[in-house]
Amino acid sequence: MGGLVPLIYGLPLFPWRHSTGLVHWYRIKDIPGMKAWLVCSSITYAVVALPLSYAARLPDLSVMITALWLLIFIGSNSHMFDVRDVESDSQKGVATLPQLVGNRATRIILTGFNSLTILLLVWGHVNALQVPELAITLPNTLLTLLYIWTLTPKTPRQVYNIWIDGILFLPALMTGTFFS
């Protein structure tokens, strides 16, 4: 079922008749505020659900908590690029989360989601679930929260590219360093 989102992401599915009488077909990615969530959902699906299906394994609570952490980790990345591009997105009529609720509310929402995932991961460890190590997830989430509250639309693009894109490599680097 989750594989349907990547499949139908760009397909015109929803007809809408304008006041001019013309019908325009909208795609899922045209739903206001959905584009970044769809992107991070597709990435999370590829990283979690595809390997599980190839291994003929069903998701369990450990998988769901891990997938949620990845979704929020990657989603924070996607939405912060939308914070950077809020002015150009506005000019192009792209309705992103920062465009809909503002940069401050976006930061609060992302902080709440990141905090929730850390609580779930701690709960998972306390209950002996197979969730990612806190030695990996906690520093990555703290660095994510740091860029959520530090980066602005005026921050140079180079800083965005290195910090936000670079953080996606950090869990693998830390795992290889500390757990090999």
Secondary structure, DSSP 8 states (H G I E B T S, - for coil): -TTHHHHHTTSEEEEEE-TTS-EEEEEGGGSTT-HHHHHHHHHHIIIIIHHHHHTT----HHHHHHHHHHHHHHHHHHHHHHHHTHHHHHHHT---HHHHH-HHHHHHHHHHHHHHHHHHHHHHHHTT-----HHHHHHHHHHHHHHHHH--TTS-HHHHIIIIIHHTTHHHHHHHHH--
